[in-house]
């Protein structure tokens, strides 16, 4: 697999607070997301991405070797942000209810903020080759296992009820969030923070001792 995607992820995860124009990799990925969402992955050409991003084809290929690299980077940039937040939250060592609430809220808010990226990836992920799919599964497994360990530890200590196994509780939480792109709209009546709090309440109600 090319290393350009990994390198570019650092650009995508570092917000520009100076007011400058987005970096070239950011513009390319943003253009790809818009086109993949509107036309689909197969129907979008590299030339269309180049024109939408206002870059040269050489610039695109400097950062990404192919459309597959772009699709993979859409996912990697999002899961990178979400995993970094997960590690930060768990690392604080707060009580289990606070930790689970913060995990769910973070996951909902980052997904809502990137709803187009999530929708594109869920719809098109089967286009990835075996190596990239293995990397996707490894990222998802790590997130799931980290989250599950928080719940399982709290259940073993009697701080969460054990009616719902830790694995099932986490699958339900992640399943609800994964469905957001099918019905959530950024211009809808419910802001992400409110929605995140409601979903967190639902998950915690199932874990109540």
Backbone as JSON Lines, residues from 0, in Angstrom:
{"i":0,"aa":"X","n":[0.85,-1.2,0.0],"ca":[0.0,0.0,0.0],"c":[0.88,1.24,0.0]}
{"i":1,"aa":"X","n":[0.52,2.3,-0.72],"ca":[1.3,3.54,-0.73],"c":[1.3,4.18,0.64]}
{"i":2,"aa":"X","n":[2.39,4.87,0.95],"ca":[2.48,5.55,2.24],"c":[1.91,6.95,2.17]}
{"i":3,"aa":"X","n":[1.6,7.44,0.96],"ca":[1.07,8.81,0.85],"c":[-0.19,9.0,1.66]}
{"i":4,"aa":"X","n":[-1.07,7.99,1.73],"ca":[-2.32,8.12,2.45],"c":[-2.06,8.36,3.93]}
{"i":5,"aa":"X","n":[-1.13,7.61,4.5],"ca":[-0.8,7.77,5.91],"c":[-0.23,9.15,6.16]}
{"i":6,"aa":"X","n":[0.67,9.59,5.28],"ca":[1.26,10.92,5.44],"c":[0.2,12.0,5.37]}
{"i":7,"aa":"X","n":[-0.71,11.87,4.41],"ca":[-1.73,12.9,4.23],"c":[-2.68,12.97,5.41]}
{"i":8,"aa":"X","n":[-2.9,11.86,6.11],"ca":[-3.81,11.86,7.25],"c":[-3.39,12.89,8.28]}
{"i":9,"aa":"X","n":[-2.08,13.12,8.41],"ca":[-1.62,14.1,9.39],"c":[-2.09,15.5,9.0]}
{"i":10,"aa":"X","n":[-2.08,15.8,7.7],"ca":[-2.6,17.09,7.24],"c":[-4.08,17.23,7.57]}
{"i":11,"aa":"X","n":[-4.84,16.17,7.32],"ca":[-6.28,16.23,7.48],"c":[-6.69,16.33,8.93]}
{"i":12,"aa":"X","n":[-5.88,15.79,9.85],"ca":[-6.26,15.82,11.25],"c":[-5.79,17.09,11.94]}
{"i":13,"aa":"X","n":[-5.01,17.91,11.24],"ca":[-4.49,19.12,11.86],"c":[-5.27,20.32,11.36]}
{"i":14,"aa":"X","n":[-6.23,20.86,12.14],"ca":[-7.03,21.99,11.67],"c":[-6.18,23.23,11.49]}
{"i":15,"aa":"X","n":[-6.47,23.98,10.44],"ca":[-5.77,25.23,10.18],"c":[-6.51,26.36,10.87]}
{"i":16,"aa":"X","n":[-5.88,26.93,11.91],"ca":[-6.54,27.98,12.69],"c":[-6.04,29.36,12.27]}
{"i":17,"aa":"X","n":[-5.29,29.44,11.18],"ca":[-4.72,30.71,10.77],"c":[-5.58,31.45,9.77]}
{"i":18,"aa":"X","n":[-6.64,30.81,9.28],"ca":[-7.49,31.46,8.28],"c":[-6.97,31.29,6.87]}
{"i":19,"aa":"X","n":[-5.89,30.55,6.68],"ca":[-5.35,30.33,5.35],"c":[-6.24,29.37,4.56]}
{"i":20,"aa":"X","n":[-6.05,29.36,3.24],"ca":[-6.8,28.43,2.39],"c":[-6.43,27.0,2.77]}
{"i":21,"aa":"X","n":[-7.37,26.06,2.6],"ca":[-7.07,24.67,2.94],"c":[-5.86,24.14,2.18]}
{"i":22,"aa":"X","n":[-5.08,23.28,2.82],"ca":[-3.94,22.67,2.15],"c":[-4.42,21.85,0.96]}
{"i":23,"aa":"X","n":[-3.52,21.63,0.02],"ca":[-3.88,20.89,-1.19],"c":[-4.5,19.54,-0.91]}
{"i":24,"aa":"X","n":[-3.93,18.7,-0.01],"ca":[-4.57,17.41,0.24],"c":[-6.0,17.55,0.76]}
{"i":25,"aa":"X","n":[-6.24,18.55,1.61],"ca":[-7.58,18.77,2.13],"c":[-8.56,19.09,1.01]}
{"i":26,"aa":"X","n":[-8.13,19.96,0.08],"ca":[-9.0,20.35,-1.02],"c":[-9.32,19.16,-1.91]}
{"i":27,"aa":"X","n":[-8.34,18.31,-2.14],"ca":[-8.55,17.14,-2.98],"c":[-9.55,16.19,-2.34]}
{"i":28,"aa":"X","n":[-9.36,15.91,-1.05],"ca":[-10.27,15.0,-0.36],"c":[-11.67,15.58,-0.28]}
{"i":29,"aa":"X","n":[-11.79,16.88,0.01],"ca":[-13.1,17.51,0.09],"c":[-13.83,17.43,-1.26]}
{"i":30,"aa":"X","n":[-13.1,17.66,-2.32],"ca":[-13.7,17.57,-3.65],"c":[-14.14,16.14,-3.94]}
{"i":31,"aa":"X","n":[-13.31,15.17,-3.57],"ca":[-13.66,13.77,-3.79],"c":[-14.91,13.39,-3.02]}
{"i":32,"aa":"X","n":[-15.01,13.85,-1.78],"ca":[-16.19,13.54,-0.98],"c":[-17.45,14.07,-1.67]}
{"i":33,"aa":"X","n":[-17.42,15.31,-2.1],"ca":[-18.59,15.9,-2.76],"c":[-18.98,15.12,-4.01]}
{"i":34,"aa":"X","n":[-17.99,14.77,-4.81],"ca":[-18.28,14.07,-6.06],"c":[-18.72,12.63,-5.82]}
{"i":35,"aa":"X","n":[-18.05,11.94,-4.9],"ca":[-18.44,10.56,-4.6],"c":[-19.86,10.52,-4.04]}
{"i":36,"aa":"X","n":[-20.2,11.53,-3.22],"ca":[-21.55,11.58,-2.64],"c":[-22.6,11.84,-3.7]}
{"i":37,"aa":"X","n":[-22.28,12.7,-4.65],"ca":[-23.26,13.09,-5.67],"c":[-23.37,12.09,-6.81]}
{"i":38,"aa":"X","n":[-22.22,11.53,-7.25],"ca":[-22.21,10.71,-8.46],"c":[-21.89,9.24,-8.2]}
{"i":39,"aa":"X","n":[-21.28,8.97,-7.05],"ca":[-20.8,7.61,-6.79],"c":[-19.34,7.5,-7.13]}
{"i":40,"aa":"X","n":[-18.67,6.54,-6.52],"ca":[-17.23,6.35,-6.7],"c":[-16.89,5.97,-8.14]}
{"i":41,"aa":"X","n":[-17.59,4.99,-8.69],"ca":[-17.26,4.5,-10.03],"c":[-17.51,5.55,-11.1]}
{"i":42,"aa":"X","n":[-18.53,6.37,-10.93],"ca":[-18.89,7.35,-11.96],"c":[-18.04,8.61,-11.91]}
{"i":43,"aa":"X","n":[-17.25,8.77,-10.87],"ca":[-16.4,9.96,-10.72],"c":[-15.02,9.68,-11.31]}
{"i":44,"aa":"X","n":[-14.56,10.58,-12.16],"ca":[-13.23,10.42,-12.75],"c":[-12.2,11.22,-11.97]}
{"i":45,"aa":"X","n":[-10.94,10.83,-12.11],"ca":[-9.85,11.58,-11.49],"c":[-9.85,13.02,-12.02]}
{"i":46,"aa":"X","n":[-10.11,13.2,-13.3],"ca":[-10.12,14.54,-13.88],"c":[-11.18,15.41,-13.22]}
{"i":47,"aa":"X","n":[-12.33,14.86,-12.91],"ca":[-13.37,15.63,-12.24],"c":[-12.92,16.05,-10.84]}
{"i":48,"aa":"X","n":[-12.24,15.18,-10.14],"ca":[-11.73,15.53,-8.82],"c":[-10.71,16.65,-8.94]}
{"i":49,"aa":"X","n":[-9.82,16.55,-9.92],"ca":[-8.8,17.57,-10.15],"c":[-9.45,18.93,-10.4]}
{"i":50,"aa":"X","n":[-10.45,18.94,-11.26],"ca":[-11.11,20.21,-11.6],"c":[-11.87,20.77,-10.4]}
{"i":51,"aa":"X","n":[-12.56,19.92,-9.64],"ca":[-13.32,20.39,-8.48],"c":[-12.41,20.92,-7.38]}
{"i":52,"aa":"X","n":[-11.22,20.35,-7.28],"ca":[-10.28,20.77,-6.23],"c":[-9.4,21.93,-6.68]}
{"i":53,"aa":"X","n":[-9.48,22.28,-7.96],"ca":[-8.64,23.35,-8.54],"c":[-7.15,23.06,-8.35]}
{"i":54,"aa":"X","n":[-6.78,21.83,-8.68],"ca":[-5.37,21.44,-8.63],"c":[-5.01,20.78,-9.96]}
{"i":55,"aa":"X","n":[-3.74,20.52,-10.14],"ca":[-3.31,19.79,-11.33],"c":[-3.39,18.29,-11.06]}
{"i":56,"aa":"X","n":[-3.42,17.53,-12.13],"ca":[-3.42,16.08,-11.97],"c":[-2.12,15.62,-11.3]}
{"i":57,"aa":"X","n":[-1.03,16.3,-11.62],"ca":[0.24,15.96,-10.98],"c":[0.19,16.17,-9.48]}
{"i":58,"aa":"X","n":[-0.5,17.24,-9.03],"ca":[-0.61,17.49,-7.59],"c":[-1.42,16.38,-6.92]}
{"i":59,"aa":"X","n":[-2.5,15.95,-7.57],"ca":[-3.3,14.87,-6.99],"c":[-2.47,13.61,-6.84]}
{"i":60,"aa":"X","n":[-1.73,13.26,-7.89],"ca":[-0.95,12.04,-7.84],"c":[0.28,12.16,-6.92]}
{"i":61,"aa":"X","n":[0.64,13.37,-6.58],"ca":[1.71,13.56,-5.6],"c":[1.27,13.08,-4.22]}
{"i":62,"aa":"X","n":[-0.02,13.28,-3.9],"ca":[-0.54,12.9,-2.59],"c":[-1.27,11.56,-2.61]}
{"i":63,"aa":"X","n":[-1.9,11.23,-3.72],"ca":[-2.72,10.02,-3.81],"c":[-2.39,9.27,-5.09]}
{"i":64,"aa":"X","n":[-2.18,7.97,-4.97],"ca":[-1.81,7.19,-6.14],"c":[-2.98,6.84,-7.04]}
{"i":65,"aa":"X","n":[-4.2,6.94,-6.5],"ca":[-5.36,6.5,-7.26],"c":[-6.64,6.96,-6.56]}
{"i":66,"aa":"X","n":[-7.78,6.73,-7.21],"ca":[-9.06,6.99,-6.54],"c":[-9.21,6.11,-5.31]}
{"i":67,"aa":"X","n":[-8.69,4.9,-5.37],"ca":[-8.76,4.02,-4.2],"c":[-8.07,4.65,-3.0]}
{"i":68,"aa":"X","n":[-6.93,5.3,-3.23],"ca":[-6.24,5.98,-2.14],"c":[-7.12,7.09,-1.55]}
{"i":69,"aa":"X","n":[-7.84,7.79,-2.4],"ca":[-8.73,8.85,-1.93],"c":[-9.85,8.27,-1.06]}
{"i":70,"aa":"X","n":[-10.47,7.2,-1.53],"ca":[-11.54,6.57,-0.77],"c":[-11.02,6.09,0.58]}
{"i":71,"aa":"X","n":[-9.87,5.48,0.58],"ca":[-9.27,4.99,1.82],"c":[-8.96,6.15,2.76]}
{"i":72,"aa":"X","n":[-8.46,7.25,2.22],"ca":[-8.11,8.39,3.07],"c":[-9.34,9.04,3.7]}
{"i":73,"aa":"X","n":[-10.46,9.02,3.0],"ca":[-11.7,9.55,3.57],"c":[-12.01,8.83,4.88]}
{"i":74,"aa":"X","n":[-11.86,7.52,4.86],"ca":[-12.1,6.74,6.07],"c":[-11.0,6.94,7.09]}
{"i":75,"aa":"X","n":[-9.74,6.89,6.67],"ca":[-8.63,6.94,7.62],"c":[-8.6,8.27,8.38]}
{"i":76,"aa":"X","n":[-8.92,9.35,7.71],"ca":[-8.89,10.64,8.39],"c":[-9.96,10.7,9.48]}
{"i":77,"aa":"X","n":[-11.14,10.14,9.2],"ca":[-12.23,10.16,10.18],"c":[-11.93,9.22,11.35]}
{"i":78,"aa":"X","n":[-11.55,7.98,11.07],"ca":[-11.29,7.04,12.15],"c":[-10.07,7.48,12.95]}
{"i":79,"aa":"X","n":[-9.14,8.18,12.3],"ca":[-7.98,8.69,13.04],"c":[-8.39,9.71,14.08]}
{"i":80,"aa":"X","n":[-9.28,10.63,13.71],"ca":[-9.77,11.63,14.66],"c":[-10.56,10.97,15.78]}
{"i":81,"aa":"X","n":[-11.41,10.01,15.41],"ca":[-12.26,9.37,16.41],"c":[-11.46,8.51,17.37]}
{"i":82,"aa":"X","n":[-10.45,7.82,16.88],"ca":[-9.63,6.99,17.75],"c":[-8.77,7.84,18.67]}
{"i":83,"aa":"X","n":[-8.26,8.96,18.17],"ca":[-7.49,9.86,19.02],"c":[-8.36,10.4,20.16]}
{"i":84,"aa":"X","n":[-9.61,10.73,19.85],"ca":[-10.53,11.2,20.89],"c":[-10.86,10.09,21.88]}
{"i":85,"aa":"X","n":[-11.06,8.87,21.38],"ca":[-11.32,7.73,22.26],"c":[-10.17,7.53,23.24]}
{"i":86,"aa":"X","n":[-8.95,7.55,22.73],"ca":[-7.79,7.36,23.6],"c":[-7.69,8.48,24.63]}
{"i":87,"aa":"X","n":[-7.97,9.71,24.2],"ca":[-7.91,10.85,25.13],"c":[-8.94,10.69,26.25]}
{"i":88,"aa":"X","n":[-10.16,10.31,25.88],"ca":[-11.23,10.16,26.87],"c":[-10.93,9.04,27.85]}
{"i":89,"aa":"X","n":[-10.55,7.88,27.35],"ca":[-10.24,6.74,28.23],"c":[-9.04,7.06,29.11]}
{"i":90,"aa":"X","n":[-8.08,7.77,28.55],"ca":[-6.88,8.12,29.31],"c":[-7.12,9.04,30.48]}
{"i":91,"aa":"X","n":[-8.25,9.73,30.49],"ca":[-8.56,10.64,31.61],"c":[-8.87,9.87,32.89]}
{"i":92,"aa":"X","n":[-9.3,8.62,32.75],"ca":[-9.57,7.79,33.92],"c":[-10.79,8.23,34.72]}
{"i":93,"aa":"X","n":[-11.77,8.81,34.07],"ca":[-12.99,9.24,34.76],"c":[-13.83,8.01,35.13]}
{"i":94,"aa":"X","n":[-14.91,8.23,35.88],"ca":[-15.79,7.11,36.23],"c":[-16.41,6.54,34.96]}
{"i":95,"aa":"X","n":[-16.84,5.27,34.99],"ca":[-17.31,4.6,33.77],"c":[-18.47,5.31,33.06]}
{"i":96,"aa":"X","n":[-19.44,5.81,33.82],"ca":[-20.58,6.46,33.18],"c":[-20.14,7.72,32.43]}
{"i":97,"aa":"X","n":[-19.26,8.49,33.05],"ca":[-18.75,9.7,32.39],"c":[-17.94,9.33,31.15]}
{"i":98,"aa":"X","n":[-17.13,8.29,31.27],"ca":[-16.31,7.86,30.14],"c":[-17.16,7.39,28.98]}
{"i":99,"aa":"X","n":[-18.16,6.55,29.25],"ca":[-19.03,6.07,28.18],"c":[-19.8,7.24,27.55]}
{"i":100,"aa":"X","n":[-20.3,8.14,28.38],"ca":[-21.02,9.3,27.84],"c":[-20.11,10.1,26.91]}
{"i":101,"aa":"X","n":[-18.89,10.37,27.34],"ca":[-17.99,11.17,26.51],"c":[-17.63,10.44,25.22]}
{"i":102,"aa":"X","n":[-17.46,9.12,25.29],"ca":[-17.16,8.35,24.08],"c":[-18.31,8.47,23.08]}
{"i":103,"aa":"X","n":[-19.53,8.25,23.56],"ca":[-20.69,8.28,22.66],"c":[-20.89,9.69,22.09]}
{"i":104,"aa":"X","n":[-20.8,10.69,22.94],"ca":[-20.98,12.07,22.48],"c":[-19.93,12.42,21.43]}
{"i":105,"aa":"X","n":[-18.68,12.08,21.7],"ca":[-17.61,12.36,20.74],"c":[-17.87,11.66,19.41]}
{"i":106,"aa":"X","n":[-18.27,10.4,19.49],"ca":[-18.51,9.62,18.28],"c":[-19.66,10.19,17.46]}
{"i":107,"aa":"X","n":[-20.74,10.56,18.13],"ca":[-21.9,11.13,17.43],"c":[-21.53,12.47,16.8]}
{"i":108,"aa":"X","n":[-20.87,13.32,17.55],"ca":[-20.56,14.66,17.05],"c":[-19.57,14.62,15.9]}
{"i":109,"aa":"X","n":[-18.55,13.77,15.97],"ca":[-17.59,13.69,14.86],"c":[-18.23,13.07,13.63]}
{"i":110,"aa":"X","n":[-19.12,12.11,13.83],"ca":[-19.81,11.5,12.69],"c":[-20.77,12.5,12.05]}
{"i":111,"aa":"X","n":[-21.5,13.24,12.89],"ca":[-22.43,14.25,12.35],"c":[-21.68,15.34,11.59]}
{"i":112,"aa":"X","n":[-20.5,15.7,12.09],"ca":[-19.71,16.73,11.42],"c":[-19.12,16.23,10.1]}
{"i":113,"aa":"X","n":[-19.04,14.92,9.95],"ca":[-18.46,14.31,8.75],"c":[-19.47,13.36,8.1]}
{"i":114,"aa":"X","n":[-20.73,13.75,8.11],"ca":[-21.79,12.82,7.67],"c":[-21.64,12.43,6.21]}
{"i":115,"aa":"X","n":[-21.17,13.35,5.37],"ca":[-20.98,13.01,3.96],"c":[-19.86,12.0,3.79]}
{"i":116,"aa":"X","n":[-18.75,12.23,4.51],"ca":[-17.63,11.3,4.44],"c":[-18.04,9.9,4.9]}
{"i":117,"aa":"X","n":[-18.8,9.85,6.0],"ca":[-19.26,8.56,6.52],"c":[-20.18,7.87,5.53]}
{"i":118,"aa":"X","n":[-21.1,8.62,4.96],"ca":[-22.04,8.04,3.99],"c":[-21.32,7.49,2.77]}
{"i":119,"aa":"X","n":[-20.35,8.25,2.26],"ca":[-19.59,7.79,1.11],"c":[-18.86,6.5,1.43]}
{"i":120,"aa":"X","n":[-18.21,6.47,2.57],"ca":[-17.43,5.28,2.89],"c":[-18.3,4.06,3.11]}
{"i":121,"aa":"X","n":[-19.4,4.22,3.85],"ca":[-20.29,3.08,4.09],"c":[-20.82,2.52,2.77]}
{"i":122,"aa":"X","n":[-21.12,3.42,1.85],"ca":[-21.68,2.99,0.56],"c":[-20.64,2.38,-0.37]}
{"i":123,"aa":"X","n":[-19.4,2.86,-0.27],"ca":[-18.39,2.49,-1.26],"c":[-17.26,1.62,-0.71]}
{"i":124,"aa":"X","n":[-17.27,1.3,0.57],"ca":[-16.12,0.62,1.17],"c":[-15.82,-0.74,0.53]}
{"i":125,"aa":"X","n":[-16.84,-1.38,-0.04],"ca":[-16.62,-2.69,-0.66],"c":[-15.73,-2.59,-1.9]}
{"i":126,"aa":"X","n":[-15.45,-1.36,-2.36],"ca":[-14.58,-1.18,-3.52],"c":[-13.1,-1.29,-3.14]}
{"i":127,"aa":"X","n":[-12.77,-1.25,-1.86],"ca":[-11.38,-1.31,-1.44],"c":[-10.79,-2.69,-1.68]}
{"i":128,"aa":"X","n":[-9.48,-2.73,-1.91],"ca":[-8.82,-4.02,-2.08],"c":[-8.63,-4.7,-0.72]}
{"i":129,"aa":"X","n":[-8.15,-5.95,-0.76],"ca":[-8.07,-6.76,0.46],"c":[-7.16,-6.14,1.51]}
{"i":130,"aa":"X","n":[-6.06,-5.54,1.09],"ca":[-5.13,-4.95,2.05],"c":[-5.76,-3.77,2.78]}
{"i":131,"aa":"X","n":[-6.41,-2.91,2.02],"ca":[-7.06,-1.75,2.64],"c":[-8.22,-2.19,3.53]}
{"i":132,"aa":"X","n":[-8.99,-3.19,3.08],"ca":[-10.1,-3.67,3.9],"c":[-9.59,-4.26,5.21]}
{"i":133,"aa":"X","n":[-8.44,-4.93,5.17],"ca":[-7.86,-5.48,6.39],"c":[-7.49,-4.35,7.35]}
{"i":134,"aa":"X","n":[-6.98,-3.25,6.82],"ca":[-6.64,-2.1,7.66],"c":[-7.89,-1.48,8.26]}
{"i":135,"aa":"X","n":[-8.96,-1.39,7.48],"ca":[-10.23,-0.87,7.98],"c":[-10.75,-1.74,9.12]}
{"i":136,"aa":"X","n":[-10.74,-3.05,8.93],"ca":[-11.23,-3.95,9.96],"c":[-10.38,-3.86,11.24]}
{"i":137,"aa":"X","n":[-9.08,-3.7,11.07],"ca":[-8.2,-3.58,12.23],"c":[-8.5,-2.3,13.02]}
{"i":138,"aa":"X","n":[-8.72,-1.2,12.32],"ca":[-9.07,0.06,12.99],"c":[-10.39,-0.07,13.75]}
{"i":139,"aa":"X","n":[-11.37,-0.67,13.1],"ca":[-12.68,-0.83,13.74],"c":[-12.59,-1.75,14.95]}
{"i":140,"aa":"X","n":[-11.81,-2.82,14.8],"ca":[-11.66,-3.77,15.91],"c":[-10.99,-3.11,17.11]}
{"i":141,"aa":"X","n":[-9.98,-2.3,16.84],"ca":[-9.3,-1.61,17.95],"c":[-10.25,-0.66,18.67]}
{"i":142,"aa":"X","n":[-11.05,0.09,17.9],"ca":[-12.01,1.01,18.54],"c":[-13.01,0.22,19.38]}
{"i":143,"aa":"X","n":[-13.55,-0.83,18.79],"ca":[-14.55,-1.65,19.48],"c":[-13.97,-2.25,20.76]}
{"i":144,"aa":"X","n":[-12.78,-2.79,20.68],"ca":[-12.19,-3.46,21.84],"c":[-11.87,-2.47,22.95]}
{"i":145,"aa":"X","n":[-11.42,-1.29,22.61],"ca":[-11.12,-0.27,23.63],"c":[-12.4,0.15,24.35]}
{"i":146,"aa":"X","n":[-13.46,0.38,23.58],"ca":[-14.75,0.76,24.14],"c":[-15.31,-0.39,24.99]}
{"i":147,"aa":"X","n":[-15.24,-1.59,24.45],"ca":[-15.78,-2.75,25.16],"c":[-15.06,-2.98,26.49]}
{"i":148,"aa":"X","n":[-13.76,-2.75,26.52],"ca":[-12.99,-2.95,27.75],"c":[-13.47,-2.02,28.86]}
{"i":149,"aa":"X","n":[-13.85,-0.8,28.51],"ca":[-14.37,0.14,29.5],"c":[-15.65,-0.4,30.12]}
{"i":150,"aa":"X","n":[-16.55,-0.88,29.27],"ca":[-17.84,-1.4,29.75],"c":[-17.64,-2.69,30.55]}
{"i":151,"aa":"X","n":[-16.83,-3.6,30.04],"ca":[-16.61,-4.88,30.71],"c":[-15.99,-4.69,32.09]}
{"i":152,"aa":"X","n":[-15.05,-3.79,32.21],"ca":[-14.4,-3.54,33.5],"c":[-15.41,-2.99,34.5]}
{"i":153,"aa":"X","n":[-16.24,-2.07,34.06],"ca":[-17.25,-1.5,34.95],"c":[-18.28,-2.55,35.36]}
{"i":154,"aa":"X","n":[-18.63,-3.45,34.47],"ca":[-19.54,-4.54,34.82],"c":[-18.91,-5.48,35.83]}
{"i":155,"aa":"X","n":[-17.64,-5.8,35.66],"ca":[-16.95,-6.69,36.59],"c":[-16.86,-6.07,37.98]}
{"i":156,"aa":"X","n":[-16.81,-4.75,38.04],"ca":[-16.73,-4.04,39.32],"c":[-18.1,-3.76,39.92]}
{"i":157,"aa":"X","n":[-19.17,-4.12,39.21],"ca":[-20.52,-3.87,39.69],"c":[-20.99,-2.44,39.49]}
{"i":158,"aa":"X","n":[-20.29,-1.68,38.7],"ca":[-20.66,-0.28,38.48],"c":[-21.62,-0.13,37.3]}
{"i":159,"aa":"X","n":[-21.65,-1.11,36.43],"ca":[-22.65,-1.23,35.37],"c":[-23.38,-2.55,35.57]}
{"i":160,"aa":"X","n":[-24.65,-2.6,35.17],"ca":[-25.37,-3.86,35.18],"c":[-24.84,-4.77,34.09]}
{"i":161,"aa":"X","n":[-25.04,-6.06,34.28],"ca":[-24.53,-7.04,33.33],"c":[-25.64,-7.71,32.53]}
{"i":162,"aa":"X","n":[-26.86,-7.13,32.57],"ca":[-27.96,-7.72,31.81],"c":[-27.63,-7.74,30.32]}
{"i":163,"aa":"X","n":[-26.98,-6.69,29.86],"ca":[-26.55,-6.6,28.48],"c":[-25.05,-6.83,28.43]}
{"i":164,"aa":"X","n":[-24.57,-7.86,27.76],"ca":[-23.12,-8.09,27.68],"c":[-22.4,-6.87,27.1]}
{"i":165,"aa":"X","n":[-21.18,-6.66,27.52],"ca":[-20.4,-5.5,27.07],"c":[-20.31,-5.46,25.55]}
{"i":166,"aa":"X","n":[-20.07,-6.61,24.95],"ca":[-19.94,-6.66,23.49],"c":[-21.22,-6.18,22.81]}
{"i":167,"aa":"X","n":[-22.37,-6.62,23.32],"ca":[-23.65,-6.23,22.73],"c":[-23.92,-4.74,22.92]}
{"i":168,"aa":"X","n":[-23.63,-4.23,24.11],"ca":[-23.85,-2.81,24.39],"c":[-23.05,-1.93,23.43]}
{"i":169,"aa":"X","n":[-21.8,-2.31,23.19],"ca":[-20.96,-1.52,22.29],"c":[-21.43,-1.66,20.85]}
{"i":170,"aa":"X","n":[-21.82,-2.87,20.45],"ca":[-22.33,-3.05,19.09],"c":[-23.58,-2.2,18.84]}
{"i":171,"aa":"X","n":[-24.46,-2.13,19.85],"ca":[-25.66,-1.31,19.72],"c":[-25.29,0.17,19.57]}
{"i":172,"aa":"X","n":[-24.39,0.64,20.43],"ca":[-23.98,2.04,20.38],"c":[-23.36,2.38,19.03]}
{"i":173,"aa":"X","n":[-22.44,1.55,18.58],"ca":[-21.78,1.81,17.3],"c":[-22.75,1.66,16.14]}
{"i":174,"aa":"X","n":[-23.69,0.71,16.26],"ca":[-24.67,0.52,15.19],"c":[-25.56,1.73,15.0]}
{"i":175,"aa":"X","n":[-26.0,2.33,16.11],"ca":[-26.82,3.54,16.03],"c":[-26.06,4.66,15.33]}
{"i":176,"aa":"X","n":[-24.8,4.83,15.72],"ca":[-24.0,5.91,15.12],"c":[-23.74,5.63,13.64]}
{"i":177,"aa":"X","n":[-23.47,4.38,13.3],"ca":[-23.2,4.04,11.9],"c":[-24.39,4.31,10.98]}
{"i":178,"aa":"X","n":[-25.59,4.35,11.56],"ca":[-26.79,4.62,10.77],"c":[-27.07,6.11,10.59]}
{"i":179,"aa":"X","n":[-26.33,6.95,11.28],"ca":[-26.58,8.4,11.19],"c":[-26.64,8.92,9.75]}
{"i":180,"aa":"X","n":[-25.72,8.51,8.88],"ca":[-25.75,9.08,7.52],"c":[-27.03,8.78,6.75]}
{"i":181,"aa":"X","n":[-27.8,7.77,7.18],"ca":[-29.03,7.44,6.45],"c":[-30.19,8.36,6.79]}
{"i":182,"aa":"X","n":[-30.11,9.07,7.92],"ca":[-31.25,9.92,8.29],"c":[-30.87,11.28,8.86]}
{"i":183,"aa":"X","n":[-29.64,11.47,9.31],"ca":[-29.26,12.75,9.91],"c":[-29.01,13.79,8.83]}
{"i":184,"aa":"X","n":[-29.49,15.01,9.07],"ca":[-29.24,16.13,8.17],"c":[-28.7,17.3,8.99]}
{"i":185,"aa":"X","n":[-27.55,17.87,8.58],"ca":[-26.96,18.98,9.33],"c":[-27.91,20.16,9.53]}
{"i":186,"aa":"X","n":[-28.85,20.35,8.59],"ca":[-29.79,21.46,8.7],"c":[-31.1,21.03,9.36]}
{"i":187,"aa":"X","n":[-31.12,19.87,9.97],"ca":[-32.32,19.38,10.62],"c":[-32.62,20.1,11.92]}
{"i":188,"aa":"X","n":[-33.72,19.73,12.59],"ca":[-34.16,20.46,13.78],"c":[-33.36,20.15,15.04]}
{"i":189,"aa":"X","n":[-32.57,19.09,15.05],"ca":[-31.87,18.68,16.26],"c":[-30.37,18.84,16.1]}
{"i":190,"aa":"X","n":[-29.73,19.69,16.89],"ca":[-28.28,19.86,16.78],"c":[-27.54,18.62,17.24]}
{"i":191,"aa":"X","n":[-26.31,18.43,16.77],"ca":[-25.54,17.23,17.13],"c":[-25.38,17.02,18.63]}
{"i":192,"aa":"X","n":[-25.18,18.1,19.39],"ca":[-24.98,17.96,20.83],"c":[-26.2,17.37,21.51]}
{"i":193,"aa":"X","n":[-27.39,17.79,21.09],"ca":[-28.63,17.26,21.67],"c":[-28.8,15.8,21.3]}
{"i":194,"aa":"X","n":[-28.59,15.48,20.03],"ca":[-28.7,14.11,19.57],"c":[-27.69,13.21,20.29]}
{"i":195,"aa":"X","n":[-26.47,13.69,20.45],"ca":[-25.42,12.92,21.12],"c":[-25.8,12.62,22.56]}
{"i":196,"aa":"X","n":[-26.35,13.61,23.26],"ca":[-26.76,13.42,24.65],"c":[-27.88,12.39,24.75]}
{"i":197,"aa":"X","n":[-28.82,12.43,23.82],"ca":[-29.93,11.47,23.85],"c":[-29.46,10.04,23.6]}
{"i":198,"aa":"X","n":[-28.55,9.88,22.65],"ca":[-28.03,8.54,22.37],"c":[-27.21,8.03,23.55]}
{"i":199,"aa":"X","n":[-26.43,8.91,24.16],"ca":[-25.65,8.51,25.34],"c":[-26.58,8.11,26.48]}
{"i":200,"aa":"X","n":[-27.66,8.84,26.69],"ca":[-28.64,8.49,27.72],"c":[-29.22,7.09,27.45]}
{"i":201,"aa":"X","n":[-29.51,6.81,26.19],"ca":[-30.07,5.52,25.82],"c":[-29.09,4.38,26.13]}
{"i":202,"aa":"X","n":[-27.83,4.56,25.77],"ca":[-26.82,3.52,26.01],"c":[-26.63,3.31,27.51]}
{"i":203,"aa":"X","n":[-26.53,4.39,28.26],"ca":[-26.31,4.28,29.71],"c":[-27.51,3.69,30.44]}
{"i":204,"aa":"X","n":[-28.71,3.94,29.91],"ca":[-29.9,3.34,30.54],"c":[-29.83,1.82,30.47]}
{"i":205,"aa":"X","n":[-29.31,1.29,29.39],"ca":[-29.18,-0.16,29.25],"c":[-28.1,-0.75,30.13]}
{"i":206,"aa":"X","n":[-27.19,0.08,30.65],"ca":[-26.08,-0.39,31.47],"c":[-26.29,-0.07,32.95]}
{"i":207,"aa":"X","n":[-27.44,0.51,33.27],"ca":[-27.69,0.92,34.66],"c":[-27.66,-0.31,35.58]}
{"i":208,"aa":"X","n":[-26.99,-0.2,36.75],"ca":[-26.91,-1.35,37.69],"c":[-28.28,-1.76,38.18]}
